[in-house]
Amino acid sequence: MQRDDSGHRYPVTPQVSNAAAAEPGPVAQARARHVPAVSVIMPTLNAEASLARAVTSVRAQTRGDWELVIADDGSSDRTPALARQMAADDPRIRVLDAPETGPHGAAAARNRAIAVARGRYLAFLDADDEWLPDKLALQLGWMETEGLALTYTGFWRQQGDRRREIRVPARVDRQRLLHGNVIGVLTAICDRDQLGPVAMPLLPLRQDYALWLDLLKRTEAAHGLQEPLAVYHVTPGSLSANRWKATRGTWRMYRNHAGVGRLAAAWYLASHLLKRLARG
């Protein structure tokens, strides 16, 4: 067992949904035969309204050698039932039941999915976001051709009827990333063969930012495709949408995880905030 930041415990080796274990023979056999190049990691918590959109965007990929691992974090709505229904329709989808002790946060849910992922590459997609159809074909093909260890892409930021393109730099190293996160979690793909074991730090906020900083200790730089290949949906009341909580989470990540000194952390945070203000 391991503990997250709130003191909860969760199993290191998660169990696949009981429904999945009891699925018909042909479905189970198809799942066993499928060897994915990339595992898509999707945490869920009360995502009934958006889960179908997110999963459909994975199933619509023009490149099909993926598996989708959905890790529920204690949903009280129909999310688990919907996930199991979609898994029954597509052998590339697997569902992990929630821990019995209740929600532990997105990082712990992602780590449970990573623990059973079979792909060389890991990609991340939250249950309220979506991909465009060519994302895996373009990004993963680029990684395979160039031998890249960590990549990201541009994306669309959708808030109600407003959509804005988020542009990204072509390259970022760890020092530059400390000045502000440019890697959207819904766009990132990493190569475990090059980077080694991957696990998100158990932080309530900025766990993805902390992971990229960790991985950039193992590779020279992350590389970005400018083309927007995903859609980030801003949901009212989300943790990341609350500016004060997000700022506080960034500060704590700098100080408590990245080991940045107080003065340097203040400098990086100021740079981070200025860039955010410039984006609007």
C-alpha positions in Angstrom: 0.0 0.0 0.0 1.0 3.6 -0.6 -0.3 6.9 0.8 -1.4 10.0 -1.0 -1.0 13.6 0.4 -4.2 13.3 2.4 -3.0 10.2 4.2 -5.3 7.8 2.3 -3.9 4.4 1.2 -4.3 2.8 -2.2 -3.1 -0.5 -3.7 0.1 -0.4 -5.8 -1.2 -3.2 -8.0 -4.8 -2.3 -8.9 -7.5 -4.8 -9.8 -9.3 -4.8 -13.1 -13.0 -4.3 -12.8 -14.9 -7.5 -11.8 -17.2 -6.9 -14.8 -14.2 -6.9 -17.1 -13.0 -10.2 -15.5 -16.4 -11.8 -16.2 -16.7 -10.6 -19.8 -17.5 -13.1 -22.6 -14.7 -15.3 -23.9 -14.2 -13.6 -27.3 -13.9 -10.1 -25.8 -11.3 -11.3 -23.2 -9.4 -13.2 -25.9 -9.3 -10.1 -28.2 -8.1 -8.0 -25.3 -5.3 -10.5 -24.5 -4.2 -10.6 -28.1 -4.0 -6.8 -28.5 -0.5 -5.4 -27.9 -0.8 -1.6 -27.8 2.0 0.8 -28.8 0.5 3.4 -26.5 -1.6 3.3 -23.3 -4.0 6.2 -22.8 -4.4 7.0 -19.1 -7.8 8.4 -18.1 -8.8 9.1 -14.4 -12.6 9.5 -13.8 -14.6 11.0 -11.0 -18.3 11.7 -11.6 -17.7 12.2 -15.3 -21.1 10.9 -16.5 -21.7 14.0 -18.6 -18.4 14.0 -20.5 -17.0 10.5 -20.4 -18.6 9.4 -23.7 -17.1 12.4 -25.5 -13.6 11.7 -24.2 -13.7 8.0 -25.0 -15.3 8.6 -28.4 -12.4 10.9 -29.2 -9.9 8.1 -28.5 -11.9 5.5 -30.4 -12.0 7.9 -33.4 -8.2 8.1 -33.7 -6.9 7.3 -37.1 -4.2 5.2 -35.5 -5.6 2.2 -33.7 -2.8 0.5 -31.8 -3.8 2.0 -28.4 -5.3 0.8 -25.2 -7.4 3.0 -23.0 -7.2 2.4 -19.2 -10.0 4.1 -17.3 -9.3 4.4 -13.5 -12.3 5.4 -11.5 -11.7 7.4 -8.3 -14.9 6.7 -6.4 -17.7 8.1 -8.7 -21.1 8.4 -7.2 -22.9 8.7 -10.5 -23.2 6.4 -13.5 -19.5 6.9 -14.6 -18.4 3.3 -13.7 -21.4 1.7 -15.5 -20.8 3.8 -18.6 -17.1 3.0 -18.6 -17.8 -0.8 -18.3 -20.4 -0.5 -21.1 -17.8 1.1 -23.4 -15.2 -1.5 -22.5 -17.7 -4.3 -23.4 -18.0 -2.7 -26.9 -14.2 -2.3 -27.5 -11.6 -4.7 -26.3 -9.0 -2.0 -26.3 -10.7 -0.3 -23.3 -10.1 -1.5 -19.7 -11.7 -0.3 -16.5 -10.2 -0.2 -13.0 -12.6 -0.2 -10.1 -12.2 2.6 -7.5 -10.5 1.8 -4.2 -12.9 0.9 -1.5 -11.8 3.7 0.8 -13.0 6.5 -1.6 -11.5 9.2 -3.8 -7.7 9.7 -3.6 -7.2 12.3 -6.3 -6.3 12.3 -10.0 -2.6 11.5 -9.5 -3.4 8.3 -7.5 -6.0 7.3 -10.1 -3.5 7.9 -13.0 -0.9 5.9 -11.1 -3.2 2.9 -10.8 -3.8 3.0 -14.5 -0.1 3.4 -15.3 0.7 0.3 -13.1 -1.3 -2.0 -15.4 -0.5 -0.1 -18.7 1.1 -2.3 -21.4 2.1 0.2 -24.0 5.7 1.5 -24.4 4.3 5.0 -24.6 2.0 6.7 -22.1 -0.6 9.3 -23.2 -2.9 11.2 -20.9 -6.5 12.4 -21.3 -8.9 13.5 -18.6 -12.5 12.5 -18.8 -13.8 16.0 -19.5 -11.4 16.7 -22.4 -11.0 15.3 -25.9 -8.6 14.6 -28.7 -8.7 15.4 -32.4 -8.7 12.3 -34.7 -5.1 12.6 -36.0 -3.4 13.2 -32.6 -1.9 9.8 -32.1 -1.0 9.3 -35.8 0.9 12.6 -36.0 2.4 12.8 -32.5 3.3 9.2 -32.0 4.6 8.8 -35.5 6.8 11.9 -35.0 8.2 10.4 -31.8 8.9 7.1 -33.4 10.6 8.7 -36.4 12.8 11.1 -34.4 13.3 9.0 -31.3 11.8 11.6 -28.9 11.2 10.7 -25.3 8.7 13.4 -24.2 6.4 15.4 -26.5 3.4 17.7 -26.3 1.2 19.6 -28.7 -0.8 22.8 -29.0 -4.5 22.6 -28.1 -7.8 24.4 -28.0 -9.1 25.9 -24.8 -12.9 25.7 -24.8 -15.0 27.7 -22.3 -18.7 27.6 -23.2 -18.9 28.9 -26.8 -15.5 30.5 -26.7 -12.5 28.6 -28.2 -8.9 29.8 -28.2 -5.8 28.2 -29.6 -3.0 27.6 -27.1 0.3 27.7 -28.9 3.4 26.0 -27.5 7.2 26.3 -28.0 9.0 23.8 -30.2 11.3 22.8 -27.4 11.5 23.2 -23.6 14.1 22.0 -21.1 13.7 21.8 -17.3 15.1 25.2 -16.6 12.8 26.8 -19.0 9.8 24.8 -17.8 10.4 26.0 -14.2 9.3 29.5 -15.5 5.8 28.1 -16.4 4.2 24.9 -17.5 3.7 24.8 -21.3 2.9 21.0 -21.4 -0.8 20.4 -21.3 -1.5 17.0 -19.7 -4.1 16.2 -22.4 -1.3 16.6 -25.0 1.6 14.8 -23.4 3.1 11.5 -24.5 6.2 9.9 -22.9 8.4 6.9 -23.9 9.0 4.6 -21.0 11.7 2.7 -22.8 13.8 5.9 -22.7 12.6 7.5 -19.5 12.1 4.5 -17.2 9.3 4.2 -14.7 6.7 6.9 -14.7 4.5 7.9 -11.7 2.7 11.1 -11.0 3.7 12.7 -7.7 0.8 12.6 -5.2 0.0 16.3 -5.1 -3.6 17.7 -5.0 -2.6 20.2 -7.8 0.1 20.5 -10.4 1.0 16.8 -10.3 1.4 16.8 -14.1 3.7 19.8 -13.9 5.7 18.1 -11.3 6.0 14.9 -13.4 7.3 16.8 -16.4 9.9 18.4 -14.3 10.9 15.0 -13.0 11.1 13.5 -16.4 13.2 16.4 -17.7 15.9 15.3 -15.3 16.2 12.1 -17.4 16.1 13.7 -20.9 17.5 16.8 -22.4 14.3 18.4 -23.5 10.6 17.9 -24.4 9.5 18.7 -27.9 6.3 20.3 -29.1 4.1 20.1 -32.2 2.5 23.5 -32.8 -0.6 22.0 -34.3 -3.6 22.0 -31.9 -4.5 18.3 -31.5 -6.7 18.3 -28.4 -9.5 20.3 -26.7 -9.3 21.3 -23.1 -12.8 22.0 -21.7 -12.9 24.5 -18.9 -15.5 23.4 -16.4 -17.0 25.7 -13.7 -15.6 25.0 -10.3 -12.7 22.9 -11.4 -9.5 23.0 -9.3 -7.4 24.2 -12.2 -10.0 26.9 -13.0 -9.6 28.6 -9.6 -6.7 31.0 -10.0 -5.8 31.3 -6.3 -5.8 27.6 -5.7 -3.8 27.0 -8.8 -1.2 29.6 -7.8 -0.9 28.2 -4.3 -0.6 24.7 -5.8 2.2 25.8 -8.0 4.1 27.4 -5.1 3.8 24.2 -3.0 4.9 22.1 -6.0 8.1 24.3 -6.4 8.9 24.2 -2.7 7.8 20.8 -1.5 8.4 18.6 -4.6 10.9 20.3 -7.0 13.1 21.4 -4.1 13.3 25.0 -5.3 14.5 27.6 -2.8 12.1 30.3 -1.6 13.6 33.2 -3.6 13.9 31.1 -6.8 10.4 29.8 -6.3 9.1 33.4 -6.0 10.9 34.3 -9.2 9.6 31.3 -11.1 6.0 31.9 -9.8 6.1 35.6 -10.8 7.3 34.5 -14.3 4.5 31.9 -14.4 1.8 34.5 -13.5 3.1 37.1 -15.9 2.9 34.6 -18.8 -0.6 33.6 -17.7 -1.7 37.2 -17.6 -0.2 37.8 -21.1 -2.3 34.8 -22.4 -5.5 36.4 -21.0 
